[in-house]
Amino acid sequence: MINFLLVAVGGFFGAIFRAVISKRLNHTSQFVHLGTFTVNMLGSFALGFLVNIHLYTNANLILGIGFLGAFTTFSTFKLESVTLIGSKQWKQFVLYSILTYTVGLSIAFAGFWMAKMYVS
């Protein structure tokens, strides 16, 4: 039961942080989906880092699964992509997709690598 509570608490705060960051950045940028992109990149880095420092404790439940699970948002990224396609904004769709996947993987690897340096 405590495991579910830890995930829920982390998720509660992760969702709030995502909402605040996304709203602020999405309304202040020419790149319409900057908020979603930013939280997904921050989350990719953080999860890459957390995985490689081997948090198999309650900290993993609250931070990795709860907070970062709610903080990052793959479903919003997909919805925004569909919206770009529907409005025939092809260049922005392609750019958003390529950046999200390539930068996301790269930054997750960077977090993983930095954690390796940290624990060494």
C-alpha positions in Angstrom: 0.0 0.0 0.0 2.9 2.4 0.8 4.2 1.9 -2.7 1.0 3.1 -4.3 1.0 6.1 -2.0 4.6 7.0 -2.9 3.8 6.8 -6.6 0.6 8.9 -6.1 2.5 11.6 -4.2 5.2 11.8 -6.8 2.6 11.9 -9.6 0.7 14.6 -7.9 3.7 16.9 -7.8 4.9 15.9 -11.2 1.6 16.7 -12.8 1.5 20.1 -11.1 5.1 21.0 -12.3 4.2 19.9 -15.8 1.1 22.0 -15.9 2.9 25.1 -14.7 5.9 24.8 -17.0 3.8 23.8 -20.1 1.3 26.7 -19.6 4.1 29.3 -19.1 6.2 28.2 -22.0 3.4 27.4 -24.5 2.1 30.9 -24.2 5.4 32.7 -24.4 7.0 31.1 -27.4 6.6 31.1 -31.1 7.3 27.4 -31.0 3.8 26.5 -30.0 4.6 23.3 -28.1 7.7 24.4 -26.3 6.2 23.5 -22.9 5.6 19.9 -23.7 9.0 19.6 -25.5 10.7 21.1 -22.4 9.1 18.9 -19.8 9.8 15.8 -22.0 13.4 16.7 -22.4 13.9 17.5 -18.7 12.2 14.2 -17.8 14.3 12.2 -20.3 17.5 13.5 -18.8 16.3 13.0 -15.2 15.1 9.5 -15.8 18.3 8.5 -17.6 20.2 9.8 -14.6 18.0 8.1 -12.0 18.1 4.7 -13.8 21.9 4.7 -13.8 22.3 5.5 -10.2 20.2 2.4 -9.5 17.5 3.8 -7.2 15.6 0.6 -6.4 14.1 2.1 -3.3 11.2 4.3 -2.3 13.0 7.1 -4.0 12.6 5.4 -7.3 8.8 5.0 -6.7 8.3 8.7 -5.8 10.8 10.2 -8.3 11.1 7.9 -11.2 7.7 6.4 -11.5 5.5 9.0 -9.8 7.0 12.4 -10.4 8.7 11.8 -13.8 5.8 9.6 -15.0 3.4 12.4 -14.4 5.8 15.2 -15.4 6.6 13.8 -18.9 3.8 13.4 -21.3 4.0 11.2 -24.4 0.2 11.4 -24.9 0.3 15.2 -25.1 3.2 15.0 -27.6 1.1 12.7 -29.8 -2.0 14.8 -29.6 0.0 17.9 -30.5 1.5 16.0 -33.4 -2.0 15.0 -34.7 -3.1 18.6 -34.3 -0.2 19.8 -36.4 -1.0 17.3 -39.1 -4.7 18.2 -39.0 -3.9 21.9 -39.5 -1.4 21.0 -42.3 1.6 22.5 -40.5 3.9 19.9 -42.0 7.2 21.6 -41.4 6.4 22.2 -37.7 5.2 18.6 -37.4 8.4 17.1 -38.9 10.6 19.4 -36.8 8.7 18.7 -33.6 8.8 15.0 -34.2 12.5 14.8 -35.1 13.6 17.1 -32.3 11.5 15.2 -29.7 12.8 11.8 -30.6 16.4 12.6 -31.4 17.0 15.2 -28.6 15.0 13.0 -26.2 17.1 9.9 -26.8 20.3 12.0 -26.7 19.5 13.8 -23.5 18.3 10.5 -21.8 21.7 9.1 -22.8 23.4 12.2 -21.4 21.6 11.7 -18.1 22.6 8.1 -18.1 26.2 8.9 -18.8 26.4 11.7 -16.2 25.1 9.3 -13.6 27.7 6.9 -14.5 30.3 9.6 -13.9 28.6 10.5 -10.7 28.7 7.0 -9.2 32.2 6.2 -10.4 
